[in-house]
């Protein structure tokens, strides 16, 4: 089974690789030999858009995506099911400001860097609501997430909506948190999306991938220092920074995944409906979600 997961381009400044923390357990499993390459191959892509394209053209069987990306593909007719919740943002997605900005009411007229995605739009909408501002009260600067740190360093933005590992380095550089995803519970979610036609054909491979991910998660839980050392290079972080990159992320275990995805009314369904409504209103999706089947 082929699975695509995004790996943004190496940064020109220091050639460090950036990988999203929630997906890293798969790669650690691959490096440690826990993931059988005869059953599952991980294919790294340059962006979420490339992963979506690979799922659309059928060159991969599954992809690591955000929930909004899954909803967008489903709206375009790509039949996908969610097989695993990798992580849930509970403070990891954050609105960071450059001092002397320290309060939300100080962002009026400021330049806000944000990714042009449904989740970026959602965080921006909720941030402005909390600040009592309208969209035309700020300057919105579209930025893909791999450009957040460089734009910050060049002084191109006053505020940026971002997440680990970028946020970890910006915090270290003195950034101030104004708002985060704790105000949006169970909404910003990274998932394993599987093409529906392969669910039965490659069920054993899907189960093996999930078990390998959960083994990596358990290793971080039981032996965080060793896991940090093993994941640091691929995350593009010093081993001492790895644990900080997971701060604000909920990493669901098997029981939690069953609650999110199982039964007639899976817990993730309500989040998907809310996100679908935001996407439709923001023009990120041609229509509202009516079903997850």
JOQUIBEL-V979411 format. One record per backbone hydrogen bond with DSSP energy under -1.0 kcal/mol. NH is the residue of the N-H (numbers start at 0). CO is the residue of the C=O. E is the energy in kcal/mol with one decimal. If there is no record, write none. Layout:
nh->NH co->CO e->E
nh->NH co->CO e->E
This chain:
nh->2 co->40 e->-2.5
nh->3 co->61 e->-2.4
nh->4 co->42 e->-2.2
nh->6 co->44 e->-5.2
nh->10 co->15 e->-1.4
nh->14 co->10 e->-2.8
nh->22 co->19 e->-1.4
nh->25 co->22 e->-1.3
nh->27 co->23 e->-2.6
nh->28 co->24 e->-2.3
nh->29 co->25 e->-1.9
nh->30 co->26 e->-2.6
nh->31 co->27 e->-2.6
nh->33 co->28 e->-2.1
nh->34 co->28 e->-1.5
nh->38 co->35 e->-1.7
nh->39 co->35 e->-2.4
nh->40 co->0 e->-2.7
nh->42 co->2 e->-3.3
nh->44 co->4 e->-2.4
nh->50 co->46 e->-1.7
nh->51 co->47 e->-2.6
nh->52 co->48 e->-2.2
nh->53 co->49 e->-2.3
nh->54 co->50 e->-2.0
nh->55 co->51 e->-2.2
nh->56 co->52 e->-2.7
nh->58 co->53 e->-1.4
nh->59 co->53 e->-1.1
nh->60 co->1 e->-2.3
nh->61 co->1 e->-1.6
nh->62 co->192 e->-2.5
nh->63 co->3 e->-2.7
nh->64 co->190 e->-2.4
nh->66 co->188 e->-2.2
nh->69 co->65 e->-1.8
nh->70 co->66 e->-2.3
nh->71 co->67 e->-2.2
nh->72 co->68 e->-2.2
nh->73 co->69 e->-2.5
nh->74 co->70 e->-2.2
nh->75 co->71 e->-1.1
nh->76 co->73 e->-1.5
nh->77 co->72 e->-2.5
nh->80 co->193 e->-2.5
nh->82 co->191 e->-2.8
nh->85 co->189 e->-2.0
nh->86 co->189 e->-1.2
nh->87 co->249 e->-2.3
nh->88 co->187 e->-3.0
nh->89 co->247 e->-3.8
nh->91 co->247 e->-1.6
nh->93 co->161 e->-2.8
nh->94 co->178 e->-3.2
nh->95 co->159 e->-2.9
nh->96 co->175 e->-2.9
nh->97 co->157 e->-2.2
nh->100 co->97 e->-1.9
nh->105 co->102 e->-1.8
nh->106 co->103 e->-1.9
nh->108 co->136 e->-3.3
nh->109 co->106 e->-2.4
nh->111 co->138 e->-3.4
nh->112 co->158 e->-3.2
nh->113 co->140 e->-2.1
nh->116 co->114 e->-1.9
nh->120 co->116 e->-2.7
nh->121 co->117 e->-2.6
nh->122 co->118 e->-2.5
nh->123 co->119 e->-2.2
nh->124 co->120 e->-2.8
nh->125 co->121 e->-2.5
nh->126 co->122 e->-2.1
nh->127 co->123 e->-2.5
nh->128 co->124 e->-2.2
nh->129 co->125 e->-2.2
nh->130 co->126 e->-1.7
nh->132 co->127 e->-2.8
nh->136 co->133 e->-1.8
nh->137 co->134 e->-1.5
nh->138 co->109 e->-2.9
nh->140 co->111 e->-3.5
nh->142 co->113 e->-2.2
nh->146 co->143 e->-2.3
nh->147 co->144 e->-1.1
nh->150 co->146 e->-2.4
nh->151 co->147 e->-2.1
nh->152 co->148 e->-2.6
nh->153 co->149 e->-2.0
nh->154 co->151 e->-1.4
nh->155 co->150 e->-2.6
nh->157 co->110 e->-2.2
nh->158 co->110 e->-2.3
nh->159 co->95 e->-2.5
nh->160 co->112 e->-2.7
nh->161 co->93 e->-2.4
nh->166 co->162 e->-1.4
nh->168 co->164 e->-1.3
nh->169 co->165 e->-2.1
nh->170 co->166 e->-2.7
nh->171 co->167 e->-1.6
nh->172 co->168 e->-1.1
nh->173 co->170 e->-1.7
nh->174 co->169 e->-2.5
nh->175 co->96 e->-2.6
nh->177 co->94 e->-3.0
nh->180 co->92 e->-2.0
nh->182 co->179 e->-1.7
nh->183 co->180 e->-1.7
nh->186 co->183 e->-1.2
nh->189 co->86 e->-2.3
nh->190 co->64 e->-3.5
nh->191 co->83 e->-2.6
nh->192 co->62 e->-3.0
nh->193 co->80 e->-3.3
nh->194 co->60 e->-2.8
nh->195 co->78 e->-2.1
nh->197 co->194 e->-1.9
nh->198 co->195 e->-1.0
nh->201 co->197 e->-2.6
nh->205 co->201 e->-2.2
nh->206 co->202 e->-2.5
nh->207 co->203 e->-2.3
nh->208 co->204 e->-2.4
nh->209 co->205 e->-2.3
nh->210 co->206 e->-2.7
nh->211 co->207 e->-2.1
nh->212 co->208 e->-2.5
nh->213 co->209 e->-2.7
nh->214 co->210 e->-1.8
nh->215 co->211 e->-1.9
nh->216 co->212 e->-2.4
nh->217 co->213 e->-2.4
nh->218 co->214 e->-1.9
nh->219 co->215 e->-2.0
nh->220 co->216 e->-1.9
nh->221 co->217 e->-2.6
nh->222 co->218 e->-2.7
nh->226 co->222 e->-2.5
nh->227 co->223 e->-2.5
nh->228 co->224 e->-1.9
nh->229 co->225 e->-2.1
nh->230 co->226 e->-1.8
nh->231 co->227 e->-1.6
nh->234 co->230 e->-1.9
nh->235 co->231 e->-1.1
nh->236 co->231 e->-2.3
nh->240 co->237 e->-2.1
nh->244 co->240 e->-1.3
nh->245 co->242 e->-1.1
nh->246 co->243 e->-1.1
nh->248 co->245 e->-2.0
nh->249 co->87 e->-3.1
nh->256 co->252 e->-2.2
nh->257 co->253 e->-2.0
nh->258 co->254 e->-1.6
nh->259 co->255 e->-2.3
nh->260 co->256 e->-2.4
nh->261 co->257 e->-2.4
nh->266 co->258 e->-1.9
nh->267 co->259 e->-2.2
nh->268 co->265 e->-1.7
nh->271 co->267 e->-2.2
nh->272 co->268 e->-2.2
nh->273 co->269 e->-2.1
nh->274 co->270 e->-2.6
nh->275 co->271 e->-2.4
nh->276 co->272 e->-2.0
nh->277 co->273 e->-1.9
nh->278 co->274 e->-2.6
nh->279 co->275 e->-2.3
nh->280 co->276 e->-2.3
nh->281 co->277 e->-2.3
nh->283 co->278 e->-3.0
